[in-house]
Structures are given as structure tokens and as C-alpha cells.
Amino acid sequence: MDFTITNPQVSSTKKLKSENEMGMSIPDRISRLPDETLHKILALLDMKCAVKTSILSTRWRYLWTYISTLNFNSNVFLESTKRLAKDTTQFKEFVDQVFIHNKANSILKFYILYDEKRCLEPPRVYSWIRALLHRNIQELDIDISTDASPFHLPVGLFTCPSLTVLKLKFGYVRVPLQLPCSVSLPSLKTMHLKSVCFVDESRTSKLFRNCPVLESLIIMDSGVVMLANLFIYGHKLKDLVIENCCDEVGGDEPAYCKIQICAPNIESFRCKDHMSRVYSIENCSSIVSAGMDMEIEKRFQFDSESGMELELPGKKTKEYAVHVIKSLRAICNVRELALSPSLIEVVSKQPAILERISVQFLHLRCLMLKTWLSRDCIRAVFYMLKISPLLDTLIIEVTKKADNSTSIGEYQDTLSPLQCMSQLKFVQIEGVLGCTNELKFLEILLQNALVLETLVVLTCEEQLPDKAQRSWTFFDRLQQFPRASSNIAIFFH
């Protein structure tokens, strides 16, 4: 692929016919727009496309050199190539040339996506960021693949007064986040970190504390193995996502990094982690929406030799339940809550702990659960309804085929504590297989939901041999259940 920044000479044979030759007059209204407007239009394009506009006319010849939003996507640049070494080299040189020719006083946004097998050289990325810091960069979004080579970010990146958005995503190899002693990002509102490795507890704490106007923080697929504690403090933090923090430690009882959160103005919190991790959530009473996707550690799921599924040790079940319930109590003011199947299972096996560590969701209106709908899980689901008196929407996704129970008597203890569905109006259950457990759950629900208006039942998408027959049998039995609500519509698909 041959791509150059310099203005190409277009031969007369390739020029479009003139307006006179076409026999019509088509005014070029776009070219008459002010430079400022054209710059905004070009800022929406990938830089390869923006540079190509220079061949349109002398009016467009140098417009691209003044745009302050630079978008680079290797997939766009290399779409018509074989992605050989020379092609990826041309992409890197193209970025260099854009920096050289750009005449904008400052850079509002720099975005680069590079996911090729041949990784970008760290010195090259370092030089780009240095150049951006000298141009008062406001939004920096880097999404690149890296190798095991040492990768250092410029120290000035963490003291940049103009920076409002910082997104660093580094592919499969985690990049150590080497932070300076002094961190100050007074304008930063958005920080997204993916595939980084936190290496210093004190400096990492300073990173979050010294972003006084930070509103959105996402930490994904990042290493915390070198930290005993990860402190996240944000007085103005509104949205927080923590997913798949990796400890990479061995041993029978590994020491996991504790995550401590203090965000008095937080509105949304989503967490995906394992249940051995301790979360200390303080001063988060303003939270509105939360998602807790907590899983059992892999070493407790399957036997390493046989591959057989393991039964979680009772001691671990209690430990997990305590961790989970304490986290739930810390976010008890939520209005929307989503919980994972493993979390529901662990909680369901410890009813005594549930009762002892009292939790009340007095503001919860929408509950989304992924569950296996085993007998214990059904008990846990109804317990969640019991402690959520204002709940009006319940959405359940059945994620695993539960063991069928044929004895109605097994569920009688589940029926007793239900004076709790006075507000429930909408229920949707997805992934239904036609099992006894599912029928019993719906039977209990219909008998106790006094004002239920809509019940949506969606069968699983998996094509089972007897799916049609089981579905009809399931629907027929469902229609026969007595209902506490006199005004309910049932949709079955």
C-alpha cells in the first residue's frame, strides 16, 4: 500500500467532468462552509479519510492539517492490504507524518486503535504522547496491543492540567503503571484503564485522590498482585466499574488485594470479580444502580486433574456469603440491582447468615437476577423479594439446568415468608427449559403477587429434541395455576 501525506497531483484523465461538460450546474455548498465548520466535519473521520480530502480542490488541500481531533484506526488504514510488516510500518509512519504536518494550536482529542499482531514499539507511543502533552491534549484514548517489552508512559501525562479524558487499553499483556511521586490531574473527568498493572500502593492511591473532578472510572483486566490494598476515593465520582482484577497468586490460601471504595456521590457501580476478594464500600449512600457479578474462584470449581466439578467447601461458602452480604448492605440504597448466579447460589446456602446480617433494600424498584433456579436459589430469590418491599420489576435469566424436584413438599418452607409482593407488577423469566423448579417458582409467584400485571416467559434458545412438547406442557400447567392478581397478562414465547 502506498500512502503519502503530500498533496498528490491528480492527472487530468482522472478528473471529474466539469460542470459545463455535465450540462448542469451543481453548486459546491460544502466547500463554501467556513473553515471552522469543515474542521469539525473532518474531525468525525479517520485520519486516512481526512487526508484524502486534500485531493478534492485547492480549497481542501490543507484543511486536514488544522483539525484538532486526530483519529487513527489501523483497521481502516490497512483494510485493503495484506497486513504485512511493511503495511504496519506505513501506518506508524503515517501517524508520525500527521503529527509533523498538523498546525492546530492544541489537540482536543487523540484516538488510536491498533490491534495488529505486530505490536507498536513503546518508544514510538511514548513520543506521540509527549508530542500531545506539548499541544495541551484534552482527550487521550489509546487502544493498542503490546508485547512484553518495558513500556513507560511519560511522567508528564499524570500532571497534565488540560487532560479531561484518559483511556488506556493495552491488549493481552498488562503494562505496569509506573506513576510519578507527584500526581495531579485537576481537569480529569473520565479515566478508563484496561490491562494495566498497579505496582505501587501509595502512588496508585494518589492517582485517584488527585483527580478532584473525576466522574467516571473503569478498571478492567488489570493486575493488583503487588498491592495489599487498592484505595479508590472520589468525591465527585459518579460511575465506577471494576472488572476482572487479577492477583495471579498461588498457594492454598493466597492473600488477595482488598479494594476499598469511598465515593459519597456515586450513582452507578458495577463489579465483576471473585468472591474471595474483600470489598470495603463506604459512604456510598447515593448509589442508584449496581451490578454484582461475583464468581467462585476457578480452583474451587473444577478438579485440576479430573476436570470434575467440585463442591465448594463449607468454610469457603460461609466466607463468601459474609463478603457478599456485607457488600450488598453497603449498596442497599440502590433502585436497580443485578446479581450473578454464583452469588445467588452462595447466599442461598447460608440462610442463617442472611438472617443475622440484616439487609433491607427499601428503595429497590428493579431486580435482575441470573440464577440456576435450584431449590436453594428459589429460596434466595424470594428472600430478595422479602427484603425489597417496593420492588415492581423482576427479571430472571435461568443460566443452568437445575436439578428437578418432584415433591411439592420440598417447597413448602419457601412459601411461608411471603408477605412481600405488594408492589410487584412486571416479571420476566428467560431461558426456561420446562423444569419442575421453574413451574414451582412461577406457581409461588402467581399465588403471592397481588398486583402483578405482566408475566413474560421466554423459553431457552437451545434446540432440544422435545422442546416443543415440553413447552406446550409447561404453558398448559402454567395457565392452571391460581393467581392472586385479577388483572394479569401472561406472554409465553
C-alpha positions as CSV (number, residue, x, y, z in Angstrom):
1,M,0.0,0.0,0.0
2,D,1.4,3.4,-1.0
3,F,0.1,6.2,1.1
4,T,1.7,9.6,1.4
5,I,0.8,12.8,3.2
6,T,2.0,15.2,0.5
7,N,-0.6,16.7,-1.8
8,P,-1.0,14.3,-4.8
9,Q,-1.1,15.6,-8.4
10,V,-4.3,14.3,-9.9
11,S,-4.0,13.7,-13.7
12,S,-6.5,15.4,-16.0
13,T,-7.7,12.0,-17.2
14,K,-8.9,11.2,-13.7
15,K,-10.6,14.4,-13.0
16,L,-14.4,14.6,-13.0
17,K,-16.0,16.2,-15.9
18,S,-16.6,19.9,-15.4
19,E,-20.0,21.3,-14.7
20,N,-20.2,22.6,-18.3
21,E,-19.4,19.1,-19.7
22,M,-22.1,17.6,-17.5
23,G,-24.6,20.1,-18.8
24,M,-25.7,21.1,-15.4
25,S,-24.7,23.4,-12.6
26,I,-24.2,21.8,-9.2
27,P,-23.1,24.3,-6.6
28,D,-20.5,23.1,-4.1
29,R,-22.2,24.2,-0.9
30,I,-19.9,22.2,1.4
31,S,-16.7,23.9,0.2
32,R,-18.3,27.3,0.9
33,L,-18.7,26.5,4.5
34,P,-16.4,28.3,7.0
35,D,-13.1,26.6,7.8
36,E,-14.2,26.0,11.4
37,T,-17.2,24.0,10.2
38,L,-15.2,22.0,7.8
39,H,-12.6,21.2,10.5
40,K,-15.5,19.8,12.6
41,I,-16.6,17.6,9.8
42,L,-13.1,16.3,9.2
43,A,-12.8,15.6,12.9
44,L,-15.5,13.0,12.6
45,L,-13.4,11.0,10.1
46,D,-10.5,8.6,10.4
47,M,-7.3,10.5,9.6
48,K,-6.7,8.4,6.5
49,C,-10.1,9.6,5.1
50,A,-9.5,13.2,6.3
51,V,-6.2,13.4,4.5
52,K,-7.7,12.0,1.3
53,T,-10.0,15.1,1.1
54,S,-6.9,17.1,0.1
55,I,-7.3,16.0,-3.5
56,L,-10.8,17.5,-3.8
57,S,-9.7,21.0,-4.6
58,T,-7.3,23.7,-3.6
59,R,-9.9,24.7,-1.0
60,W,-9.5,21.4,0.7
61,R,-5.8,21.0,0.2
62,Y,-4.6,21.9,3.7
63,L,-7.8,21.8,5.7
64,W,-6.8,18.5,7.4
65,T,-3.6,20.0,8.8
66,Y,-5.7,22.2,11.1
67,I,-8.1,19.8,12.7
68,S,-7.7,19.2,16.4
69,T,-9.3,15.8,16.6
70,L,-7.0,13.0,15.4
71,N,-8.5,9.6,14.9
72,F,-6.3,6.7,13.8
73,N,-7.6,3.2,13.2
74,S,-5.3,0.5,11.9
75,N,-8.2,-1.5,10.6
76,V,-9.3,1.4,8.4
77,F,-5.7,2.1,7.2
78,L,-4.9,-1.5,6.5
79,E,-8.3,-2.6,5.1
80,S,-7.0,-3.1,1.5
81,T,-3.6,-4.5,2.4
82,K,-2.2,-7.9,3.4
83,R,-1.2,-6.5,6.8
84,L,2.4,-7.3,6.2
85,A,5.3,-5.8,8.2
86,K,5.7,-3.0,5.6
87,D,2.0,-2.2,5.8
88,T,2.0,-1.8,9.6
89,T,5.2,0.2,9.3
90,Q,3.4,2.6,6.9
91,F,0.7,3.0,9.4
92,K,3.1,4.1,12.1
93,E,4.9,6.4,9.7
94,F,1.5,7.9,8.7
95,V,0.8,8.8,12.3
96,D,4.3,10.4,12.5
97,Q,3.6,12.5,9.4
98,V,0.3,13.7,10.7
99,F,2.0,15.0,13.8
100,I,4.6,16.7,11.7
101,H,2.1,18.5,9.4
102,N,-0.6,19.3,12.0
103,K,-0.8,23.1,12.6
104,A,-3.6,23.2,15.2
105,N,-2.7,25.2,18.3
106,S,-3.9,22.5,20.6
107,I,-5.2,18.9,20.3
108,L,-8.7,18.3,21.6
109,K,-8.8,14.6,21.1
110,F,-6.3,11.9,20.1
111,Y,-7.6,8.4,19.5
112,I,-5.7,5.4,18.2
113,L,-6.8,1.8,17.7
114,Y,-4.1,-0.6,16.8
115,D,-4.8,-4.4,17.3
116,E,-2.3,-5.9,14.9
117,K,-0.1,-8.9,15.7
118,R,3.0,-6.8,15.3
119,C,3.0,-4.6,18.4
120,L,3.7,-0.9,18.5
121,E,7.2,-0.1,19.7
122,P,7.0,1.6,23.2
123,P,9.3,4.4,22.3
124,R,7.1,5.4,19.4
125,V,4.0,5.6,21.5
126,Y,6.0,7.5,24.2
127,S,7.0,10.1,21.6
128,W,3.4,10.5,20.4
129,I,2.1,11.1,23.9
130,R,5.0,13.6,24.6
131,A,4.0,15.5,21.5
132,L,0.4,15.6,22.6
133,L,1.3,16.9,26.1
134,H,3.1,19.8,24.4
135,R,-0.2,20.5,22.5
136,N,-2.4,20.7,25.6
137,I,-4.2,17.4,24.9
138,Q,-7.7,17.2,26.4
139,E,-8.9,13.7,25.5
140,L,-6.4,10.8,25.1
141,D,-7.7,7.4,24.0
142,I,-5.1,4.7,23.4
143,D,-6.2,1.2,22.5
144,I,-3.2,-0.8,21.4
145,S,-1.6,-4.2,21.6
146,T,1.7,-4.5,23.4
147,D,4.3,-7.2,24.0
148,A,6.5,-7.9,27.0
149,S,8.9,-5.1,26.3
150,P,9.2,-2.4,29.0
151,F,6.5,0.2,28.4
152,H,6.8,3.6,30.1
153,L,4.3,6.4,29.9
154,P,5.7,10.0,30.1
155,V,5.7,11.3,33.6
156,G,4.0,14.5,32.4
157,L,0.9,12.5,31.5
158,F,0.0,12.3,35.2
159,T,0.4,16.1,35.8
160,C,-1.3,17.3,32.6
161,P,-3.6,20.2,33.6
162,S,-5.6,20.2,30.3
163,L,-6.4,16.4,30.3
164,T,-10.2,15.7,30.7
165,V,-10.4,12.1,29.4
166,L,-7.7,9.4,29.8
167,K,-8.4,6.0,28.3
168,L,-5.5,3.4,28.3
169,K,-6.2,-0.1,26.9
170,F,-3.2,-2.4,26.3
171,G,-4.5,-5.7,24.9
172,Y,-3.4,-9.0,26.4
173,V,-0.1,-8.0,28.0
174,R,-0.6,-5.9,31.1
175,V,1.5,-2.7,31.2
176,P,3.0,-1.7,34.6
177,L,1.6,1.7,35.5
178,Q,4.7,3.5,36.6
179,L,3.4,6.5,38.4
180,P,5.5,9.5,39.5
181,C,5.7,10.7,43.1
182,S,3.6,13.6,42.3
183,V,0.2,13.2,40.5
184,S,-2.1,16.0,39.7
185,L,-4.9,15.8,37.1
186,P,-7.1,18.8,38.0
187,S,-9.4,18.6,34.9
188,L,-9.7,14.8,34.5
189,K,-13.3,13.6,34.5
190,T,-13.0,10.2,32.8
191,M,-10.4,7.5,33.4
192,H,-10.6,4.1,31.8
193,L,-7.8,1.6,32.5
194,K,-7.6,-1.8,30.8
195,S,-4.7,-4.3,31.0
196,V,-2.5,-2.2,33.3
197,C,-0.7,-3.4,36.4
198,F,-0.7,-1.4,39.5
199,V,2.7,-1.6,41.1
200,D,2.8,0.9,43.9
201,E,0.0,1.1,46.5
202,S,0.8,4.7,47.7
203,R,1.1,6.2,44.3
204,T,-1.9,4.4,43.0
205,S,-3.9,5.8,45.9
206,K,-2.6,9.3,44.9
207,L,-3.7,8.8,41.3
208,F,-7.3,8.5,42.3
209,R,-7.2,11.1,45.1
210,N,-5.6,13.7,43.0
211,C,-8.3,13.7,40.3
212,P,-10.7,16.1,42.2
213,V,-13.3,16.2,39.4
214,L,-13.2,12.6,38.3
215,E,-16.7,11.3,37.5
216,S,-16.2,8.1,35.6
217,L,-13.7,5.3,36.5
218,I,-13.3,2.0,34.8
219,I,-10.7,-0.6,35.7
220,M,-10.7,-3.8,33.7
221,D,-8.5,-6.9,33.3
222,S,-5.8,-5.2,35.4
223,G,-3.3,-6.6,37.8
224,V,-3.3,-5.9,41.6
225,V,-0.9,-8.6,42.6
226,M,1.7,-6.1,44.0
227,L,-0.9,-4.3,46.2
228,A,-2.3,-5.2,49.6
229,N,-5.0,-2.6,49.2
230,L,-6.4,-0.7,46.3
231,F,-7.9,2.6,47.5
232,I,-10.4,4.3,45.3
233,Y,-11.5,7.7,46.5
234,G,-13.5,10.2,44.5
235,H,-15.6,12.9,46.0
236,K,-17.3,13.6,42.6
237,L,-17.1,10.0,41.3
238,K,-20.5,9.0,39.8
239,D,-19.8,5.9,37.7
240,L,-17.4,3.1,38.8
241,V,-16.7,-0.2,37.0
242,I,-14.3,-2.8,38.3
243,E,-13.9,-6.0,36.2
244,N,-11.6,-9.0,36.4
245,C,-8.8,-7.6,38.6
246,C,-6.1,-10.2,38.6
247,D,-4.0,-11.3,41.6
248,E,-2.0,-14.1,39.8
249,V,-1.0,-15.6,43.1
250,G,-0.8,-19.3,44.1
251,G,-0.9,-21.3,47.3
252,D,-3.7,-22.9,49.2
253,E,-4.7,-19.6,50.9
254,P,-3.5,-16.7,48.7
255,A,-3.6,-13.2,50.0
256,Y,-5.8,-11.1,47.8
257,C,-5.7,-7.4,47.4
258,K,-8.5,-5.6,49.3
259,I,-10.4,-3.0,47.4
260,Q,-11.6,0.0,49.4
261,I,-14.1,2.4,47.9
262,C,-15.2,5.8,49.2
263,A,-17.4,7.7,46.8
264,P,-20.1,9.9,48.5
265,N,-21.7,10.9,45.2
266,I,-21.6,7.6,43.3
267,E,-24.6,6.8,41.3
268,S,-23.6,3.6,39.4
269,F,-21.4,0.7,40.5
270,R,-20.6,-2.4,38.5
271,C,-18.3,-5.1,39.8
272,K,-17.1,-8.4,38.2
273,D,-14.7,-10.3,40.5
274,H,-14.3,-13.5,42.5
275,M,-15.8,-13.8,46.0
276,S,-12.6,-14.2,47.9
277,R,-11.9,-10.5,47.3
278,V,-12.9,-8.2,50.1
279,Y,-14.7,-5.1,49.1
280,S,-14.9,-2.3,51.6
281,I,-17.6,0.1,50.4
282,E,-18.0,3.2,52.5
283,N,-20.1,6.4,52.2
284,C,-21.9,5.3,49.1
285,S,-25.5,6.0,50.1
286,S,-26.3,8.0,46.9
287,I,-25.9,4.9,44.7
288,V,-28.8,4.3,42.3
289,S,-27.8,1.4,40.1
290,A,-25.5,-1.6,40.9
291,G,-24.4,-4.9,39.3
292,M,-22.6,-7.6,41.3
293,D,-21.2,-10.3,39.1
294,M,-19.2,-12.3,41.6
295,E,-17.9,-15.8,40.8
296,I,-16.3,-18.7,42.6
297,E,-12.6,-19.0,42.1
298,K,-11.6,-21.5,39.5
299,R,-9.5,-23.5,41.9
300,F,-12.8,-24.3,43.8
301,Q,-14.8,-25.0,40.6
302,F,-13.1,-27.9,39.0
303,D,-10.5,-30.6,39.9
304,S,-7.3,-29.8,38.1
305,E,-6.6,-33.5,37.3
306,S,-10.0,-35.0,36.5
307,G,-11.8,-31.8,35.4
308,M,-14.8,-32.8,37.5
309,E,-16.9,-30.1,39.1
310,L,-16.1,-29.6,42.8
311,E,-18.4,-29.0,45.7
312,L,-17.5,-25.7,47.4
313,P,-16.1,-26.3,50.9
314,G,-18.5,-25.3,53.7
315,K,-15.9,-23.0,55.2
316,K,-15.5,-21.1,51.9
317,T,-19.2,-20.9,51.4
318,K,-19.6,-19.1,54.7
319,E,-16.7,-16.8,54.0
320,Y,-18.1,-16.0,50.5
321,A,-21.6,-15.4,51.9
322,V,-20.2,-12.9,54.5
323,H,-18.3,-11.0,51.9
324,V,-21.2,-10.8,49.5
325,I,-23.8,-9.8,52.1
326,K,-21.6,-7.1,53.5
327,S,-21.2,-5.7,50.0
328,L,-24.9,-5.8,49.4
329,R,-25.6,-4.0,52.7
330,A,-23.2,-1.2,51.6
331,I,-25.2,-0.6,48.4
332,C,-28.7,-1.1,50.0
333,N,-30.0,2.2,48.7
334,V,-29.9,1.2,45.1
335,R,-33.0,1.4,42.8
336,E,-31.7,-1.1,40.2
337,L,-29.7,-4.2,41.1
338,A,-28.3,-7.1,39.1
339,L,-26.8,-10.2,40.7
340,S,-24.9,-13.2,39.2
341,P,-25.8,-16.9,39.6
342,S,-22.8,-17.9,41.7
343,L,-23.6,-15.1,44.1
344,I,-27.2,-16.2,44.4
345,E,-26.1,-19.8,45.0
346,V,-23.6,-18.9,47.7
347,V,-26.1,-16.7,49.5
348,S,-28.8,-19.4,49.2
349,K,-26.7,-21.9,51.0
350,Q,-26.3,-19.7,54.1
351,P,-29.8,-18.7,55.2
352,A,-28.6,-18.2,58.8
353,I,-26.1,-15.6,57.8
354,L,-28.7,-13.9,55.7
355,E,-30.9,-13.5,58.7
356,R,-28.1,-12.5,61.0
357,I,-26.6,-9.8,58.8
358,S,-29.8,-7.9,58.2
359,V,-30.1,-6.2,54.8
360,Q,-33.1,-4.2,53.6
361,F,-33.4,-2.8,50.0
362,L,-36.0,-0.1,50.9
363,H,-35.6,1.8,47.6
364,L,-35.1,-1.1,45.1
365,R,-37.6,-1.0,42.2
366,C,-35.9,-3.3,39.6
367,L,-34.1,-6.6,40.3
368,M,-32.2,-8.5,37.7
369,L,-31.0,-12.0,38.6
370,K,-29.1,-14.7,36.8
371,T,-29.8,-17.9,38.6
372,W,-29.9,-21.7,38.3
373,L,-33.4,-21.8,40.0
374,S,-32.4,-24.7,42.2
375,R,-34.4,-25.2,45.3
376,D,-31.9,-23.2,47.4
377,C,-31.7,-20.5,44.7
378,I,-35.5,-20.2,44.7
379,R,-35.4,-19.6,48.4
380,A,-32.8,-16.9,47.9
381,V,-34.8,-15.2,45.2
382,F,-37.9,-15.0,47.4
383,Y,-35.7,-13.7,50.2
384,M,-34.6,-10.9,48.0
385,L,-38.2,-10.1,47.3
386,K,-39.0,-10.2,51.0
387,I,-36.3,-7.5,51.8
388,S,-37.3,-5.3,48.8
389,P,-40.8,-4.1,49.7
390,L,-41.1,-1.5,46.8
391,L,-39.9,-3.9,44.1
392,D,-42.1,-3.6,41.0
393,T,-39.9,-5.2,38.3
394,L,-38.2,-8.6,38.4
395,I,-36.2,-10.1,35.5
396,I,-34.7,-13.5,35.9
397,E,-32.4,-15.3,33.5
398,V,-32.1,-19.1,34.0
399,T,-28.5,-19.8,33.2
400,K,-28.1,-23.5,34.2
401,K,-30.4,-26.5,34.2
402,A,-31.2,-27.1,37.8
403,D,-31.9,-30.5,39.4
404,N,-35.6,-31.2,39.1
405,S,-37.6,-31.6,42.3
406,T,-40.8,-33.6,42.1
407,S,-42.0,-33.2,45.6
408,I,-44.2,-30.1,46.3
409,G,-43.5,-30.6,50.0
410,E,-39.9,-29.6,49.4
411,Y,-41.0,-26.1,48.6
412,Q,-43.4,-25.5,51.5
413,D,-40.8,-23.8,53.6
414,T,-40.3,-21.4,50.7
415,L,-43.9,-20.4,50.7
416,S,-44.2,-19.3,54.3
417,P,-42.3,-15.9,54.5
418,L,-44.0,-14.3,51.5
419,Q,-45.9,-11.2,52.6
420,C,-43.7,-9.3,50.3
421,M,-45.0,-8.8,46.7
422,S,-47.5,-6.0,47.3
423,Q,-45.8,-3.8,44.6
424,L,-44.6,-6.4,42.0
425,K,-46.1,-5.6,38.6
426,F,-43.8,-7.0,36.0
427,V,-41.9,-10.3,35.9
428,Q,-39.9,-11.7,33.0
429,I,-38.2,-15.1,33.2
430,E,-35.8,-16.0,30.4
431,G,-34.2,-19.3,29.4
432,V,-37.0,-21.5,30.6
433,L,-36.4,-25.3,30.0
434,G,-39.8,-26.5,31.3
435,C,-38.4,-27.9,34.5
436,T,-40.3,-28.6,37.7
437,N,-38.3,-26.0,39.5
438,E,-39.4,-23.3,37.1
439,L,-43.0,-24.3,37.4
440,K,-42.8,-24.3,41.2
441,F,-41.2,-20.8,41.2
442,L,-43.9,-19.4,38.9
443,E,-46.7,-21.1,40.9
444,I,-45.4,-19.5,44.1
445,L,-45.1,-16.2,42.4
446,L,-48.6,-16.2,40.9
447,Q,-50.1,-17.2,44.3
448,N,-48.5,-14.3,46.1
449,A,-48.1,-11.3,43.6
450,L,-51.2,-9.3,44.4
451,V,-50.9,-6.6,41.8
452,L,-48.9,-8.4,39.1
453,E,-49.9,-7.1,35.7
454,T,-47.5,-8.8,33.2
455,L,-45.7,-12.1,33.2
456,V,-43.3,-12.8,30.3
457,V,-42.0,-16.4,29.9
458,L,-39.2,-16.9,27.3
459,T,-38.1,-20.4,26.6
460,C,-34.4,-21.2,26.1
461,E,-33.0,-20.7,22.6
462,E,-31.3,-24.1,22.7
463,Q,-32.9,-26.6,20.3
464,L,-33.8,-29.6,22.5
465,P,-35.4,-32.8,20.9
466,D,-38.6,-32.5,22.9
467,K,-38.6,-28.7,23.3
468,A,-42.0,-28.1,21.6
469,Q,-43.8,-30.8,23.6
470,R,-42.3,-29.6,26.9
471,S,-43.1,-26.0,26.1
472,W,-46.8,-26.8,25.5
473,T,-47.0,-28.9,28.6
474,F,-45.3,-26.2,30.6
475,F,-47.6,-23.5,29.3
476,D,-50.7,-25.6,29.9
477,R,-49.8,-26.2,33.6
478,L,-48.8,-22.5,34.0
479,Q,-52.3,-21.5,32.8
480,Q,-53.9,-23.7,35.5
481,F,-52.1,-22.1,38.5
482,P,-54.3,-19.9,40.8
483,R,-53.5,-16.2,40.7
484,A,-53.6,-13.6,43.4
485,S,-53.8,-10.8,40.9
486,S,-57.1,-10.5,39.0
487,N,-55.6,-8.4,36.2
488,I,-52.6,-10.2,34.7
489,A,-51.5,-10.9,31.2
490,I,-49.2,-13.9,30.5
491,F,-47.0,-13.9,27.4
492,F,-45.3,-17.2,26.5
493,H,-42.7,-17.5,23.7
